[in-house]
Amino acid sequence: MSTQLPAANSSGYNTPDSELESIVPIHPTAVRRPNYITVQSENTVYTDDHITAKYLNRGADVVVSDGQFTVLPTVKPYEFQTTRKVGKTGLMMIGLGGNNGSTLCATIIANRHQIAWHTKEGIQQPNYIGSVLRASTVRIGTEPSTGKEVHVPVSDVLPMVHPNDLVLGGWDISGLPMDKAMERAKVLDYDLQRQVKPHMALLGRPLPSIYYPDFIAANQEARADNVVPGTDKQAHLEHIRADIRRFKAENQLDRVVVFWTANTERYSDIIPGVNDTADNVLAAIKTSHSEVSPSTLFAVAAILEGEPFVNGAPQNTFVPGVIALAEREKSFIGGDDLKSGQTKLKSVLAEFLVNAGIKPLSIASYNHLGNNDGHNLSAEPQFKSKEISKSSVVDDMVDANRLLYKPPVVGATGKAAKGEHPDHIVVIKYVPAVGDSKRAIDEYYSEIFCGGRQTINIFNECEDSLLATPLILDLTILTELLTRVKYRGEGQNDFAPLHSVLSLLSYMCKAPLVKPGTDVVNSLGRQRNALESFLKACIGLEGNSDLLLETRIW
């Protein structure tokens, strides 16, 4: 029996004919469902081009006088118009060859080609488990004959990009080809890597990226063999803009989402006259100011190209001048930092405790991991960015209950100006041996009835990149959708785009970016409710109602 040698231009691997494809069905999270929800209502109109829905935004104005609360219910009418056609969408990742970027590309390829693989547990099929949009459902009503609730996938509420259709590309300071980058990451099972390797090889090498050593850990220098030359930041900006334009044109794309999933940077200093206004940021780039970070440069490039930018890391990419520039250019931005494991759980458990009338006194969080993210975070300036991102997650829950926590002192500075908060510490350590398998340990120490104490300890082990990758997909798909949604309020003749800061992305972000002057909501339940309610509003349905009045009356 002769052995077939790989072709000269081959990666050395060939995907074998698989008998698994005929016996393993497409996973429900990856299935295409062309029939979206149809709402039959005078409030909802369908045309070939748009879904237009009327919505009443109900709220309340509260006046406090001498300890007395006077509440005035309010109702404001809006209309939402969603373009039905889902354009061809590209995803350009900064950090394409990293753990998250290579894992995302490989898993999309596996789903796209329905590549199943063997593990020690048996046959594994590709799927999109972990994606809020593809793997979770939303309640849309009840079935009249049975009274049972009806749930549909979140991705079916409005027309959304299917992840298999995303056109993939991006930049990385490491020039390792994508098939080799996947091997380096050591995230996916070998049998899956073996089968997707030829497809990954076709992606080639990432585009050269921007590398300013001052912003990431010195231990990353060895990987930086694929960088845009020179130190002229204006030239770098034009280079990145040209990359975006070329990628869009070559792939005939309608939309490109630019996504930072590269190393965590140190925080940039906010300096008046440098990065505090849109014009100052642009001027700082022209003069190659030292406080213009690579992520800020990518964000500005995307904004000026009219393409949305999402920051999946904790640094302050969106300095005030960048937010102002996005508002001026009517471009979309969102972030910050992927919320995948420990912080997501914290935003649930802290809210549970406070809403139960229990007072957390301290929250101590410890992590160790061994991937390149952990290696970069072993440097103090980069860890500080992550610490800030993780530490603010309980703030709004504490602020909502001043029965348990003393309120801020008017005119005070320091801690007193913030009011009483639980002691909150975050520790991250680099342990190479555990690779991508992150360990997280949390202790919640709380005051209970009449001076009692309660301690809750949680140990969480997870494959970091396999939790983060679906969030990149969700953020990308949701961002593309939000670029197709317009609104108009009472008295407005024309529909207008949403605000530049896409705060509806908050559910997937540790430190949600919000419209300037508005409060941050970290409660995971409230973030999820806001997302569901908005999607429903776009088809003329009321928001979530857990009143279930029909079950509580005769």
Stockholm file with secondary structure:
# STOCKHOLM 1.0

chainA/1-554         MSTQLPAANSSGYNTPDSELESIVPIHPTAVRRPNYITVQSENTVYTDDHITAKYLNRGADVVVSDGQFTVLPTVKPYEFQTTRKVGKTGLMMIGLGGNNGSTLCATIIANRHQIAWHTKEGIQQPNYIGSVLRASTVRIGTEPSTGKEVHVPVSDVLPMVHPNDLVLGGWDISGLPMDKAMERAKVLDYDLQRQVKPHMALLGRPLPSIYYPDFIAANQEARADNVVPGTDKQAHLEHIRADIRRFKAENQLDRVVVFWTANTERYSDIIPGVNDTADNVLAAIKTSHSEVSPSTLFAVAAILEGEPFVNGAPQNTFVPGVIALAEREKSFIGGDDLKSGQTKLKSVLAEFLVNAGIKPLSIASYNHLGNNDGHNLSAEPQFKSKEISKSSVVDDMVDANRLLYKPPVVGATGKAAKGEHPDHIVVIKYVPAVGDSKRAIDEYYSEIFCGGRQTINIFNECEDSLLATPLILDLTILTELLTRVKYRGEGQNDFAPLHSVLSLLSYMCKAPLVKPGTDVVNSLGRQRNALESFLKACIGLEGNSDLLLETRIW
#=GR chainA/1-554 SS CCCCCCCTTSCSCCCCCCSHHHHSCCCTTTCCCCCCCCCCSTTEEECSSEEEEEEEEEEEEEEEETTEEEEEEEEEEEEEEEECSCCCEEEEEETTTSHHHHHHHHHHHHHHTTCCEEETTEEECCCCTTCHHHHCEEEEEECTTTCCEEEEEGGGSSCCCCGGGCEEEEEESSCCCHHHHHHHHTCSCHHHHHHHHHHHHHTCCCEEBCCCGGGSCGGGGGGCCSBCCSSCHHHHHHHHHHHHHHHHHHTTCSEEEEEECSCCCCCCCCCTTTSSSHHHHHHHHHTTCTTCCHHHHHHHHHHHTTCCEEECSSSCCSCHHHHHHHHHHTCCEEECSBCCSHHHHHHHHHHHHHHTTCEEEEEEEEEEECSHHHHHHTSHHHHHHHHHHHHGGGHHHHHTCTTTSCCCCTTCCTHHHHCCCCEEEEEEEECGGGTTEEEEEEEEEEECGGGCEEEEEEEEEEEHHHHHHHHHHHHHHHHHHHTTEEEEETTCCSCEECCSBCGGGGGGBSSCCCCTTSCCCCCHHHHHHHHHHHHHHTTTCCCCCCCCGGGTCC
#=GC SS_cons         CCCCCCCTTSCSCCCCCCSHHHHSCCCTTTCCCCCCCCCCSTTEEECSSEEEEEEEEEEEEEEEETTEEEEEEEEEEEEEEEECSCCCEEEEEETTTSHHHHHHHHHHHHHHTTCCEEETTEEECCCCTTCHHHHCEEEEEECTTTCCEEEEEGGGSSCCCCGGGCEEEEEESSCCCHHHHHHHHTCSCHHHHHHHHHHHHHTCCCEEBCCCGGGSCGGGGGGCCSBCCSSCHHHHHHHHHHHHHHHHHHTTCSEEEEEECSCCCCCCCCCTTTSSSHHHHHHHHHTTCTTCCHHHHHHHHHHHTTCCEEECSSSCCSCHHHHHHHHHHTCCEEECSBCCSHHHHHHHHHHHHHHTTCEEEEEEEEEEECSHHHHHHTSHHHHHHHHHHHHGGGHHHHHTCTTTSCCCCTTCCTHHHHCCCCEEEEEEEECGGGTTEEEEEEEEEEECGGGCEEEEEEEEEEEHHHHHHHHHHHHHHHHHHHTTEEEEETTCCSCEECCSBCGGGGGGBSSCCCCTTSCCCCCHHHHHHHHHHHHHHTTTCCCCCCCCGGGTCC
//
